Amino acid sequence: MSSKIAITLLKPILPYIPLLPTPVLSLFPSLVLHIASHPQPSSTNFISASTTHPLHAPLIFTLISIPIIYALGLISGNVSWVDRLWPFYTPFCSGLLVAWLFMNQEGSVYGHNLPRVALMFGLQILWSIRLLSHALKRDFYNLKSEDYRYTAFRALVPRPIFSLVHIFVIAIAQPLLLFSLSLPVYAIMSLPPSELANTSSFGINFKTISKYLPKKYSHSAPPLTVILNIADLIITIIALGCLYMEFKTDKTMYEFQNNKHSLIKSLPSNKLIQPNKQLKINKNLPQPSAYPLKYHPGFPTKGIFKWSRHANFASEQIFWLTQALFVIAGSQSSGVTRRSWGDGCVWAPCFALSILFCSSTFLTEWITSRKFPAYKSYKRLVGQFLPQETFWVWLIGTLFGTRQKNLEKVYGPVGPELEVEKSQ
C-alpha cells in the first residue's frame, strides 16, 4: 500500500529526473559502489576514486549539513547556526574541489587550470578571514545569540510561517546557496585547454608555470596555452577592492554603534534624544531607540554612508560576481555555454545571493526605520547599494522639491535645547 502511494507521488516528477545535473544523478550510485567495493571506504579514498565526480564531496557535505543545521535550530530555539558557518562553508566546498584536483588521478588533466583555481580559492580564503574576524568581533559565536532579524521576523509572523522559513529558507536554501557559490571554481577547473580564452598578449602561458607544478600536471596543456591573462588581474583588483570596502564599512559601522552604546550607558535618560514614538504600540516589535546627540540621527550618515546605505552588502555581492567573471575571463564564450549546467553554473549563484541580500536588507531597514524614524528620510537621500542609486534619489528629490526637507531631518539641527547640550 505504501509503495503504491510513493509511486503515485513520484510519478509526476519522474520525467524530470533525467534533467538533473550529472553530479546529482551519479552521486548515490557512486557512493554505494564505493562503499560496496572498497575494503576500507573513507572520505579520502572516496575523493580519489575514479568514479567520484569533483562535486560529489561538496554535495555530500551539503546534504549532511542541512538536517544538522535544522536540528540544531529546533533543539536550541536559535536559528542562527547557518550564520556561524558562512565564513567557512563556501571555502570548504571549494577546498574539496581543490582536494579532488590533487587526490584524484583524473585531476591530472586539469593542471593548466591550477593557477586560476588557486587565485579564486585564495580570494575566497581572504574573504573568509575578513568575515570571520568581523563575526568574532560582533560575538556571533556566542551560542546564545541570534541574528536580530530572525528575532524580529519571528515576532512578526505566525509560528507555522516562521517554521516554514526556518526549514526552507534558513536550513535548506542557505546551505545550497553557499555550496553553489563554489560552482564557478568547478566551472573553471574543468575547462580543457581548447576552451581557454587566448585573446591577450599580456597572458602567462602554461610553459612558464608547468615547471613549478607536480609532475603529473606537466603535460595537461600545450606549452603556449594562455592560463592567466590581463582580465584575471583586473578582476583580482576589483575583488580585493570589494574586500577592503567590506572591511572598511563594517569597521566604521561597528565603531559607530559601539561608541554610541557606550555613551548611552554613561548618560542619564534626559540627556538622550528620544525619537518620536508615533508608532503602533506592540512590545514584540522593534521600538524607537534613544541615542546621544553626538550620534544623531542614531545611525551613520557620513563618509561612505553618504553615498551608499549598505556599501558592505554591495561589495559582498560584487565580490561573488567576480568569481563568475573569472570563468568568463578564462574561457571562450562557447566553452561556458556548451558545458554541463551552462551559464546557470556561473551566474545563478551570485544572483541568488543578491536576492537573499535584497530580502534581508528590506527587513534590516524596516527594523532600523522603527528604531530611528529619520531613517525614512535618509532612504530618500542615499541609495541602497550603489552610488548611482544615490544620484537618482538626488535627482528625484530635487525635481519634486523634497530633498531639503529630508536633509534637515537627517543632517539638520535637532532642537535649540539640544544644541546647547552639544556645545557643552
DRENDO-1510 file (C-alpha; in Angstrom, 1 decimal, always signed):
<recs>
REC; n; res; u; v; w
REC; 1; MET; +0.0; +0.0; +0.0 .
REC; 2; SER; +2.8; +2.4; +1.0 .
REC; 3; SER; +4.7; +1.6; -2.2 .
REC; 4; LYS; +1.6; +2.5; -4.3 .
REC; 5; ILE; +1.3; +5.8; -2.5 .
REC; 6; ALA; +5.0; +6.5; -3.1 .
REC; 7; ILE; +4.7; +5.7; -6.8 .
REC; 8; THR; +1.7; +7.9; -7.1 .
REC; 9; LEU; +3.5; +10.8; -5.5 .
REC; 10; LEU; +6.7; +10.3; -7.5 .
REC; 11; LYS; +5.1; +9.6; -10.9 .
REC; 12; PRO; +4.6; +13.4; -11.8 .
REC; 13; ILE; +8.3; +14.2; -11.2 .
REC; 14; LEU; +9.8; +11.0; -12.8 .
REC; 15; PRO; +10.0; +12.6; -16.3 .
REC; 16; TYR; +12.1; +15.5; -14.9 .
REC; 17; ILE; +14.7; +13.4; -13.0 .
REC; 18; PRO; +16.9; +12.9; -16.1 .
REC; 19; LEU; +17.1; +16.7; -16.4 .
REC; 20; LEU; +19.0; +16.9; -13.1 .
REC; 21; PRO; +22.8; +17.7; -13.4 .
REC; 22; THR; +25.1; +14.7; -13.8 .
REC; 23; PRO; +26.8; +15.1; -10.4 .
REC; 24; VAL; +23.4; +14.9; -8.7 .
REC; 25; LEU; +22.3; +11.8; -10.7 .
REC; 26; SER; +25.6; +10.0; -10.2 .
REC; 27; LEU; +26.1; +10.8; -6.5 .
REC; 28; PHE; +24.1; +8.0; -4.9 .
REC; 29; PRO; +25.3; +5.2; -7.3 .
REC; 30; SER; +28.9; +6.3; -7.0 .
REC; 31; LEU; +28.7; +6.4; -3.2 .
REC; 32; VAL; +27.0; +3.0; -3.0 .
REC; 33; LEU; +29.6; +1.5; -5.4 .
REC; 34; HIS; +32.5; +2.8; -3.4 .
REC; 35; ILE; +31.2; +1.6; -0.1 .
REC; 36; ALA; +30.4; -1.8; -1.5 .
REC; 37; SER; +33.6; -2.3; -3.4 .
REC; 38; HIS; +36.3; -0.7; -1.3 .
REC; 39; PRO; +37.7; -2.8; +1.6 .
REC; 40; GLN; +38.1; +0.3; +3.8 .
REC; 41; PRO; +35.9; +3.1; +2.5 .
REC; 42; SER; +36.7; +6.6; +3.8 .
REC; 43; SER; +36.2; +10.2; +2.7 .
REC; 44; THR; +39.8; +10.4; +1.4 .
REC; 45; ASN; +39.7; +7.3; -0.8 .
REC; 46; PHE; +36.2; +8.3; -2.0 .
REC; 47; ILE; +37.5; +11.6; -3.3 .
REC; 48; SER; +40.4; +9.7; -5.0 .
REC; 49; ALA; +38.1; +7.1; -6.6 .
REC; 50; SER; +37.8; +7.0; -10.4 .
REC; 51; THR; +34.0; +7.1; -10.2 .
REC; 52; THR; +33.9; +10.2; -8.0 .
REC; 53; HIS; +32.8; +13.4; -9.6 .
REC; 54; PRO; +34.5; +16.6; -8.4 .
REC; 55; LEU; +31.2; +17.9; -7.0 .
REC; 56; HIS; +30.3; +14.7; -5.1 .
REC; 57; ALA; +32.2; +15.6; -1.9 .
REC; 58; PRO; +30.7; +19.2; -1.7 .
REC; 59; LEU; +27.3; +17.8; -2.4 .
REC; 60; ILE; +27.6; +15.2; +0.4 .
REC; 61; PHE; +28.8; +17.8; +2.8 .
REC; 62; THR; +25.8; +20.0; +2.0 .
REC; 63; LEU; +23.3; +17.1; +2.2 .
REC; 64; ILE; +24.7; +16.2; +5.7 .
REC; 65; SER; +24.8; +19.8; +6.9 .
REC; 66; ILE; +21.1; +20.6; +6.1 .
REC; 67; PRO; +19.5; +18.3; +8.6 .
REC; 68; ILE; +22.1; +19.1; +11.2 .
REC; 69; ILE; +21.5; +22.9; +10.9 .
REC; 70; TYR; +17.8; +22.3; +11.1 .
REC; 71; ALA; +18.0; +20.0; +14.1 .
REC; 72; LEU; +20.3; +22.4; +16.0 .
REC; 73; GLY; +17.8; +25.2; +15.3 .
REC; 74; LEU; +14.9; +23.1; +16.7 .
REC; 75; ILE; +16.8; +21.9; +19.8 .
REC; 76; SER; +18.2; +25.3; +20.8 .
REC; 77; GLY; +15.4; +27.5; +19.6 .
REC; 78; ASN; +18.1; +29.6; +17.9 .
REC; 79; VAL; +18.1; +29.6; +14.1 .
REC; 80; SER; +21.5; +31.4; +13.6 .
REC; 81; TRP; +23.5; +28.2; +13.2 .
REC; 82; VAL; +23.9; +28.6; +9.5 .
REC; 83; ASP; +25.1; +32.2; +10.0 .
REC; 84; ARG; +28.0; +30.8; +12.0 .
REC; 85; LEU; +29.0; +28.6; +9.1 .
REC; 86; TRP; +29.0; +31.4; +6.5 .
REC; 87; PRO; +32.8; +32.3; +6.8 .
REC; 88; PHE; +33.7; +28.6; +6.3 .
REC; 89; TYR; +31.1; +27.0; +4.1 .
REC; 90; THR; +31.9; +28.1; +0.5 .
REC; 91; PRO; +35.7; +28.0; +1.0 .
REC; 92; PHE; +35.4; +24.5; +2.4 .
REC; 93; CYS; +33.3; +23.3; -0.6 .
REC; 94; SER; +35.9; +24.9; -2.9 .
REC; 95; GLY; +38.7; +23.3; -0.9 .
REC; 96; LEU; +37.0; +19.9; -1.6 .
REC; 97; LEU; +37.2; +20.7; -5.3 .
REC; 98; VAL; +40.9; +21.5; -5.0 .
REC; 99; ALA; +41.4; +18.3; -3.0 .
REC; 100; TRP; +39.8; +16.4; -5.9 .
REC; 101; LEU; +42.3; +18.0; -8.3 .
REC; 102; PHE; +45.3; +16.8; -6.3 .
REC; 103; MET; +44.0; +13.5; -5.0 .
REC; 104; ASN; +42.1; +12.1; -7.9 .
REC; 105; GLN; +44.0; +10.7; -10.9 .
REC; 106; GLU; +41.5; +12.3; -13.2 .
REC; 107; GLY; +42.5; +15.7; -11.9 .
REC; 108; SER; +45.9; +15.4; -13.7 .
REC; 109; VAL; +44.4; +16.5; -17.0 .
REC; 110; TYR; +43.3; +19.9; -15.5 .
REC; 111; GLY; +46.8; +21.0; -14.3 .
REC; 112; HIS; +46.6; +24.0; -16.6 .
REC; 113; ASN; +43.7; +25.4; -14.6 .
REC; 114; LEU; +45.5; +25.3; -11.2 .
REC; 115; PRO; +46.8; +28.9; -11.3 .
REC; 116; ARG; +43.4; +30.4; -11.9 .
REC; 117; VAL; +41.8; +28.0; -9.4 .
REC; 118; ALA; +44.4; +28.9; -6.8 .
REC; 119; LEU; +43.7; +32.6; -7.4 .
REC; 120; MET; +39.9; +32.2; -7.0 .
REC; 121; PHE; +40.3; +30.0; -3.9 .
REC; 122; GLY; +42.9; +32.4; -2.4 .
REC; 123; LEU; +40.4; +35.2; -2.7 .
REC; 124; GLN; +37.8; +33.1; -1.0 .
REC; 125; ILE; +40.2; +32.5; +1.9 .
REC; 126; LEU; +40.8; +36.2; +2.2 .
REC; 127; TRP; +37.0; +36.7; +2.2 .
REC; 128; SER; +36.6; +34.1; +4.9 .
REC; 129; ILE; +39.3; +35.6; +7.1 .
REC; 130; ARG; +37.7; +39.1; +6.8 .
REC; 131; LEU; +34.2; +37.8; +7.6 .
REC; 132; LEU; +35.4; +35.5; +10.4 .
REC; 133; SER; +37.3; +38.4; +12.1 .
REC; 134; HIS; +34.2; +40.6; +11.9 .
REC; 135; ALA; +31.9; +37.8; +13.2 .
REC; 136; LEU; +34.2; +37.2; +16.2 .
REC; 137; LYS; +34.3; +40.9; +17.0 .
REC; 138; ARG; +30.5; +41.0; +16.9 .
REC; 139; ASP; +30.2; +38.0; +19.2 .
REC; 140; PHE; +28.4; +35.9; +16.5 .
REC; 141; TYR; +29.8; +32.7; +18.0 .
REC; 142; ASN; +28.1; +33.2; +21.3 .
REC; 143; LEU; +25.8; +30.2; +21.1 .
REC; 144; LYS; +23.0; +32.1; +22.9 .
REC; 145; SER; +23.0; +34.9; +20.4 .
REC; 146; GLU; +20.7; +35.1; +17.4 .
REC; 147; ASP; +20.6; +37.4; +14.4 .
REC; 148; TYR; +18.3; +40.3; +15.4 .
REC; 149; ARG; +16.5; +40.0; +12.1 .
REC; 150; TYR; +15.4; +36.4; +12.9 .
REC; 151; THR; +14.1; +37.6; +16.3 .
REC; 152; ALA; +12.1; +40.4; +14.8 .
REC; 153; PHE; +10.7; +38.2; +12.0 .
REC; 154; ARG; +9.7; +35.6; +14.5 .
REC; 155; ALA; +7.6; +38.2; +16.3 .
REC; 156; LEU; +6.0; +39.4; +13.1 .
REC; 157; VAL; +4.6; +36.2; +11.6 .
REC; 158; PRO; +2.6; +33.3; +13.0 .
REC; 159; ARG; +4.7; +30.4; +14.3 .
REC; 160; PRO; +3.8; +28.0; +11.4 .
REC; 161; ILE; +5.1; +30.6; +8.9 .
REC; 162; PHE; +8.4; +31.0; +10.8 .
REC; 163; SER; +8.7; +27.2; +11.0 .
REC; 164; LEU; +8.5; +27.0; +7.2 .
REC; 165; VAL; +11.0; +29.8; +6.8 .
REC; 166; HIS; +13.3; +28.0; +9.2 .
REC; 167; ILE; +13.3; +24.8; +7.2 .
REC; 168; PHE; +13.2; +26.1; +3.7 .
REC; 169; VAL; +15.0; +29.4; +3.7 .
REC; 170; ILE; +17.4; +29.0; +6.6 .
REC; 171; ALA; +18.2; +25.3; +6.8 .
REC; 172; ILE; +17.9; +24.3; +3.2 .
REC; 173; ALA; +18.2; +27.3; +0.9 .
REC; 174; GLN; +21.2; +28.9; +2.6 .
REC; 175; PRO; +23.5; +25.8; +2.6 .
REC; 176; LEU; +22.6; +25.2; -1.0 .
REC; 177; LEU; +23.4; +28.8; -1.9 .
REC; 178; LEU; +26.7; +28.6; -0.1 .
REC; 179; PHE; +27.5; +25.4; -1.9 .
REC; 180; SER; +26.6; +26.9; -5.2 .
REC; 181; LEU; +29.0; +29.8; -4.7 .
REC; 182; SER; +31.8; +27.3; -5.3 .
REC; 183; LEU; +30.4; +26.3; -8.7 .
REC; 184; PRO; +32.5; +28.9; -10.6 .
REC; 185; VAL; +35.6; +27.2; -9.3 .
REC; 186; TYR; +34.3; +23.9; -10.6 .
REC; 187; ALA; +33.5; +25.6; -14.0 .
REC; 188; ILE; +37.0; +26.9; -14.4 .
REC; 189; MET; +38.9; +24.0; -13.0 .
REC; 190; SER; +37.3; +21.5; -15.5 .
REC; 191; LEU; +37.9; +23.6; -18.7 .
REC; 192; PRO; +40.0; +21.7; -21.3 .
REC; 193; PRO; +42.9; +23.7; -22.9 .
REC; 194; SER; +40.9; +24.1; -26.2 .
REC; 195; GLU; +38.2; +26.2; -24.4 .
REC; 196; LEU; +40.6; +28.6; -22.6 .
REC; 197; ALA; +40.5; +32.2; -23.7 .
REC; 198; ASN; +43.5; +33.2; -25.8 .
REC; 199; THR; +42.9; +36.8; -26.5 .
REC; 200; SER; +45.5; +38.7; -24.5 .
REC; 201; SER; +49.1; +39.4; -25.5 .
REC; 202; PHE; +49.8; +40.0; -21.8 .
REC; 203; GLY; +48.9; +36.5; -20.7 .
REC; 204; ILE; +51.0; +33.9; -18.8 .
REC; 205; ASN; +51.4; +30.6; -20.7 .
REC; 206; PHE; +51.5; +27.1; -19.4 .
REC; 207; LYS; +55.2; +26.7; -20.2 .
REC; 208; THR; +56.0; +29.4; -17.7 .
REC; 209; ILE; +54.4; +27.7; -14.7 .
REC; 210; SER; +54.4; +24.0; -15.6 .
REC; 211; LYS; +57.9; +23.5; -14.1 .
REC; 212; TYR; +56.6; +24.6; -10.7 .
REC; 213; LEU; +53.7; +22.1; -10.8 .
REC; 214; PRO; +53.7; +18.5; -9.7 .
REC; 215; LYS; +55.0; +16.2; -12.5 .
REC; 216; LYS; +51.5; +14.7; -13.2 .
REC; 217; TYR; +50.3; +18.1; -14.3 .
REC; 218; SER; +53.2; +19.0; -16.6 .
REC; 219; HIS; +51.6; +17.8; -19.8 .
REC; 220; SER; +48.0; +18.7; -19.3 .
REC; 221; ALA; +48.1; +21.5; -21.9 .
REC; 222; PRO; +50.3; +22.7; -24.9 .
REC; 223; PRO; +53.2; +24.9; -23.6 .
REC; 224; LEU; +51.9; +28.1; -25.2 .
REC; 225; THR; +48.3; +27.8; -23.8 .
REC; 226; VAL; +47.4; +31.1; -22.0 .
REC; 227; ILE; +46.4; +30.2; -18.5 .
REC; 228; LEU; +46.2; +33.7; -17.0 .
REC; 229; ASN; +45.5; +36.9; -18.8 .
REC; 230; ILE; +45.1; +40.7; -18.1 .
REC; 231; ALA; +41.4; +40.2; -17.3 .
REC; 232; ASP; +42.4; +38.0; -14.3 .
REC; 233; LEU; +44.5; +40.8; -12.9 .
REC; 234; ILE; +41.6; +43.4; -13.4 .
REC; 235; ILE; +39.1; +41.1; -11.7 .
REC; 236; THR; +41.5; +40.4; -8.8 .
REC; 237; ILE; +41.9; +44.1; -8.2 .
REC; 238; ILE; +38.1; +44.5; -8.2 .
REC; 239; ALA; +37.7; +41.6; -5.8 .
REC; 240; LEU; +40.4; +42.9; -3.4 .
REC; 241; GLY; +38.7; +46.3; -3.6 .
REC; 242; CYS; +35.4; +44.7; -2.5 .
REC; 243; LEU; +37.1; +43.0; +0.4 .
REC; 244; TYR; +38.6; +46.3; +1.5 .
REC; 245; MET; +35.3; +48.1; +1.2 .
REC; 246; GLU; +33.6; +45.5; +3.3 .
REC; 247; PHE; +36.3; +45.7; +5.9 .
REC; 248; LYS; +36.2; +49.5; +6.0 .
REC; 249; THR; +32.4; +49.8; +6.1 .
REC; 250; ASP; +31.9; +47.1; +8.7 .
REC; 251; LYS; +34.7; +48.7; +10.9 .
REC; 252; THR; +33.1; +52.1; +10.6 .
REC; 253; MET; +29.6; +50.8; +11.5 .
REC; 254; TYR; +31.0; +48.7; +14.4 .
REC; 255; GLU; +32.9; +51.7; +15.9 .
REC; 256; PHE; +29.9; +54.0; +15.5 .
REC; 257; GLN; +27.5; +51.5; +17.2 .
REC; 258; ASN; +30.0; +50.5; +19.9 .
REC; 259; ASN; +30.8; +54.1; +20.8 .
REC; 260; LYS; +27.2; +55.1; +20.7 .
REC; 261; HIS; +26.1; +52.4; +23.1 .
REC; 262; SER; +29.0; +53.1; +25.4 .
REC; 263; LEU; +28.0; +56.8; +25.6 .
REC; 264; ILE; +24.3; +55.9; +26.1 .
REC; 265; LYS; +25.3; +53.9; +29.2 .
REC; 266; SER; +27.2; +56.9; +30.7 .
REC; 267; LEU; +24.4; +59.5; +30.1 .
REC; 268; PRO; +21.1; +60.0; +32.0 .
REC; 269; SER; +18.0; +59.4; +30.0 .
REC; 270; ASN; +17.2; +63.2; +29.9 .
REC; 271; LYS; +20.4; +63.8; +28.0 .
REC; 272; LEU; +19.4; +61.4; +25.2 .
REC; 273; ILE; +17.3; +62.2; +22.2 .
REC; 274; GLN; +14.0; +60.3; +22.3 .
REC; 275; PRO; +12.8; +59.7; +18.8 .
REC; 276; ASN; +9.1; +60.4; +18.0 .
REC; 277; LYS; +7.1; +57.5; +19.3 .
REC; 278; GLN; +4.2; +57.8; +16.9 .
REC; 279; LEU; +4.3; +54.1; +16.2 .
REC; 280; LYS; +1.7; +51.5; +16.8 .
REC; 281; ILE; +2.5; +50.0; +20.2 .
REC; 282; ASN; +3.5; +46.4; +20.0 .
REC; 283; LYS; +6.0; +45.1; +22.6 .
REC; 284; ASN; +7.0; +42.3; +20.3 .
REC; 285; LEU; +8.2; +44.7; +17.5 .
REC; 286; PRO; +11.3; +47.0; +17.5 .
REC; 287; GLN; +10.6; +50.2; +19.4 .
REC; 288; PRO; +12.1; +53.7; +18.9 .
REC; 289; SER; +15.6; +53.8; +20.4 .
REC; 290; ALA; +17.2; +56.7; +22.3 .
REC; 291; TYR; +20.6; +58.0; +21.3 .
REC; 292; PRO; +23.1; +60.8; +22.2 .
REC; 293; LEU; +23.0; +64.0; +20.2 .
REC; 294; LYS; +26.6; +63.4; +19.1 .
REC; 295; TYR; +25.3; +60.3; +17.1 .
REC; 296; HIS; +22.3; +62.0; +15.5 .
REC; 297; PRO; +20.2; +60.6; +13.8 .
REC; 298; GLY; +21.1; +57.3; +15.5 .
REC; 299; PHE; +22.8; +55.7; +12.6 .
REC; 300; PRO; +25.9; +56.6; +10.5 .
REC; 301; THR; +25.3; +59.0; +7.6 .
REC; 302; LYS; +28.8; +60.4; +6.8 .
REC; 303; GLY; +31.7; +59.1; +4.8 .
REC; 304; ILE; +30.8; +56.1; +2.7 .
REC; 305; PHE; +27.3; +56.2; +4.2 .
REC; 306; LYS; +26.7; +59.4; +2.4 .
REC; 307; TRP; +26.9; +57.5; -0.9 .
REC; 308; SER; +25.5; +54.1; +0.0 .
REC; 309; ARG; +23.3; +52.8; +2.8 .
REC; 310; HIS; +24.9; +49.4; +2.6 .
REC; 311; ALA; +28.3; +49.6; +0.9 .
REC; 312; ASN; +29.3; +46.3; +2.6 .
REC; 313; PHE; +26.4; +44.4; +1.2 .
REC; 314; ALA; +27.0; +45.8; -2.3 .
REC; 315; SER; +30.7; +44.8; -2.1 .
REC; 316; GLU; +29.7; +41.3; -0.9 .
REC; 317; GLN; +27.5; +40.8; -3.9 .
REC; 318; ILE; +30.1; +42.2; -6.4 .
REC; 319; PHE; +32.8; +40.0; -4.8 .
REC; 320; TRP; +30.9; +36.9; -5.6 .
REC; 321; LEU; +30.2; +38.3; -9.1 .
REC; 322; THR; +33.9; +38.5; -9.7 .
REC; 323; GLN; +34.1; +34.7; -9.1 .
REC; 324; ALA; +31.8; +34.3; -12.1 .
REC; 325; LEU; +33.8; +36.8; -14.1 .
REC; 326; PHE; +36.9; +34.7; -13.6 .
REC; 327; VAL; +35.1; +32.0; -15.6 .
REC; 328; ILE; +34.2; +34.5; -18.4 .
REC; 329; ALA; +37.8; +35.8; -18.4 .
REC; 330; GLY; +39.3; +32.4; -18.6 .
REC; 331; SER; +37.1; +30.7; -21.1 .
REC; 332; GLN; +35.8; +31.2; -24.6 .
REC; 333; SER; +32.1; +32.0; -24.7 .
REC; 334; SER; +31.3; +28.7; -26.3 .
REC; 335; GLY; +33.3; +27.0; -23.5 .
REC; 336; VAL; +30.9; +28.4; -20.9 .
REC; 337; THR; +27.6; +27.9; -22.6 .
REC; 338; ARG; +28.3; +24.5; -24.0 .
REC; 339; ARG; +29.2; +22.8; -20.7 .
REC; 340; SER; +27.0; +21.0; -18.2 .
REC; 341; TRP; +24.7; +23.4; -16.4 .
REC; 342; GLY; +25.8; +26.1; -18.8 .
REC; 343; ASP; +25.5; +29.7; -17.7 .
REC; 344; GLY; +23.5; +28.7; -14.7 .
REC; 345; CYS; +26.5; +27.2; -13.1 .
REC; 346; VAL; +28.3; +30.5; -13.4 .
REC; 347; TRP; +25.7; +33.2; -12.9 .
REC; 348; ALA; +22.9; +31.7; -10.9 .
REC; 349; PRO; +24.8; +31.6; -7.5 .
REC; 350; CYS; +25.8; +35.3; -7.4 .
REC; 351; PHE; +22.3; +36.4; -8.5 .
REC; 352; ALA; +20.7; +34.1; -5.9 .
REC; 353; LEU; +22.9; +35.7; -3.3 .
REC; 354; SER; +21.7; +39.1; -4.4 .
REC; 355; ILE; +18.1; +38.0; -4.0 .
REC; 356; LEU; +18.9; +36.9; -0.4 .
REC; 357; PHE; +20.6; +40.3; +0.3 .
REC; 358; CYS; +17.8; +42.3; -1.1 .
REC; 359; SER; +15.2; +40.5; +1.1 .
REC; 360; SER; +17.3; +40.6; +4.2 .
REC; 361; THR; +18.2; +44.3; +3.6 .
REC; 362; PHE; +14.4; +45.1; +3.4 .
REC; 363; LEU; +13.9; +43.6; +6.8 .
REC; 364; THR; +17.0; +45.3; +8.2 .
REC; 365; GLU; +15.8; +48.7; +7.0 .
REC; 366; TRP; +12.3; +48.1; +8.3 .
REC; 367; ILE; +13.7; +47.4; +11.8 .
REC; 368; THR; +16.0; +50.5; +11.6 .
REC; 369; SER; +13.1; +52.7; +10.5 .
REC; 370; ARG; +11.2; +51.7; +13.6 .
REC; 371; LYS; +14.1; +52.4; +15.9 .
REC; 372; PHE; +15.1; +55.7; +14.2 .
REC; 373; PRO; +12.2; +57.5; +12.3 .
REC; 374; ALA; +14.7; +59.7; +10.5 .
REC; 375; TYR; +15.9; +56.6; +8.5 .
REC; 376; LYS; +12.9; +57.1; +6.2 .
REC; 377; SER; +14.3; +60.5; +5.2 .
REC; 378; TYR; +17.8; +59.0; +4.9 .
REC; 379; LYS; +16.4; +56.5; +2.4 .
REC; 380; ARG; +15.3; +59.4; +0.2 .
REC; 381; LEU; +18.8; +60.9; +0.2 .
REC; 382; VAL; +21.1; +57.9; -0.2 .
REC; 383; GLY; +20.9; +54.8; -2.5 .
REC; 384; GLN; +20.6; +51.4; -1.0 .
REC; 385; PHE; +23.7; +49.8; -2.5 .
REC; 386; LEU; +25.4; +51.7; -5.3 .
REC; 387; PRO; +26.4; +55.4; -5.7 .
REC; 388; GLN; +24.4; +55.7; -8.9 .
REC; 389; GLU; +21.3; +55.0; -6.9 .
REC; 390; THR; +22.2; +58.0; -4.8 .
REC; 391; PHE; +22.3; +60.1; -8.0 .
REC; 392; TRP; +18.8; +59.0; -8.9 .
REC; 393; VAL; +17.3; +59.8; -5.5 .
REC; 394; TRP; +19.1; +63.1; -5.6 .
REC; 395; LEU; +17.5; +63.8; -8.9 .
REC; 396; ILE; +14.0; +62.8; -7.8 .
REC; 397; GLY; +14.3; +64.8; -4.6 .
REC; 398; THR; +15.5; +67.9; -6.4 .
REC; 399; LEU; +12.8; +67.7; -9.1 .
REC; 400; PHE; +10.0; +67.2; -6.5 .
REC; 401; GLY; +11.4; +69.7; -4.0 .
REC; 402; THR; +11.6; +67.2; -1.1 .
REC; 403; ARG; +15.4; +66.9; -0.8 .
REC; 404; GLN; +15.9; +69.9; +1.5 .
REC; 405; LYS; +13.2; +68.7; +4.0 .
REC; 406; ASN; +14.9; +65.3; +4.2 .
REC; 407; LEU; +18.3; +66.9; +4.6 .
REC; 408; GLU; +17.1; +68.8; +7.6 .
REC; 409; LYS; +15.7; +65.7; +9.2 .
REC; 410; VAL; +18.9; +63.7; +8.7 .
REC; 411; TYR; +21.7; +66.3; +8.9 .
REC; 412; GLY; +20.0; +69.3; +10.4 .
REC; 413; PRO; +19.8; +70.6; +14.0 .
REC; 414; VAL; +17.7; +68.5; +16.4 .
REC; 415; GLY; +16.4; +71.4; +18.5 .
REC; 416; PRO; +17.7; +74.5; +20.3 .
REC; 417; GLU; +17.8; +72.9; +23.8 .
REC; 418; LEU; +19.9; +70.0; +22.5 .
REC; 419; GLU; +22.2; +72.4; +20.6 .
REC; 420; VAL; +23.1; +73.9; +24.0 .
REC; 421; GLU; +23.8; +70.5; +25.3 .
REC; 422; LYS; +26.0; +69.7; +22.3 .
REC; 423; SER; +28.1; +72.9; +22.9 .
REC; 424; GLN; +28.8; +71.7; +26.5 .
</recs>
